[in-house]
Amino acid sequence: MRKPLVAVLFALAIAGAGAAPAVAAPVSAKPATASAASASAASAVTADTKAAAAPTLQAVNLAGTVALSNCSGSVVRFPNSLDTDPALVLSNGHCLSTGFPEPGEVLVNQASSRTFGLLNSAGTRVATLRASKLAYGTMTDTDVSIYQLTSTYATIKNSYGISALTVQDTHPTAGTAITVASGYWKRLYSCNIDGFVYRLKEGDWTWKDSVRYTSACQTIGGTSGSPVIDQSTGKVVAVNNTGNEDGARCTENNPCEVDASGTVTVRQGINYAQETYLIPACFTTGNQLNLSATACTLPKP
């Protein structure tokens, strides 16, 4: 989790900073990581002519991201979602307007009228979307919230020309070039997946198989809930949720890594996300949550 957003705004005001941190890439510019990697992929030729070409990377933009009152998020769909299905918004469990879920708490199909500011590729707010319910929310094993909207994908596309981001249904890969797209700050952070954390512990919460970024992604408060997008496919592979700010050990805003043998590692200044590939298996026909589906392994109430 990040510091409460009010603390971030206060810090920026004291520093005389603008609305965006200096470490974030402007939305009008291609992420530096993506540009460099694209040039390298286009020119590099391996000695082994049978070796596969490096993936072609693309500049990620803000289309389909949303701004919450306190966090970021995105309009998402799954590989089997239909255009006529009610659209979904993905964010963090700790971004719920009702506060942090307790360890072991799972919220399912709760009425909600929460609103989300929909952004286009340039980061301009083009619409306000409204939830009909919170389909799923938890901070146990993962840190995720999924809202069902009153609008379908087709309605959003036809009205605003914006398509939902697709959630990848396979495990992400270390070394992948990624972009964290923050709808709240209207900013992009680009880096790579550095690796995966067996257990990430922060305060009373523990998350499994978390994504660790390389140091270039210096996300801040308000970026919580941002989609983590694979630059080669444009698909969502994780949801941004926390980082170790002060070097403390396993406290709020200072998560620690715990390996399978129980060894604890603290990486000050490093940020993390929660994988999303498990989510599609838990949503069936009509984008409806089904935690009893055979392949669904998300925590249950």
Secondary structure, 3 states (H helix, E strand, C coil): CCCCHHHHHHHHHHHCCCCCCCCCECCCCCCHHHHHHHHHHHHCCCCCCCCCCCCCCCCCCCCCEEECCCCEEEEEECCCCCCCCEEEEEECHHHCCCCCCCCCCEEEEEECCCEEEEECCCCCEEEEEEEEEEEEEECCECCEEEEEEEEEHHHHHHHHCCCCEEECCCCCCCCCEEEEEECCCCEEEEEEEEEEEEEEEECCEEEEEEEEECCCCCCCCCCCCCEEEECCCCCEEEEEEEECCCCCCCECCECEEECCCCCEECCCCCEEEEECCCCHHHEEHHHEECCCCCCCCCCCC
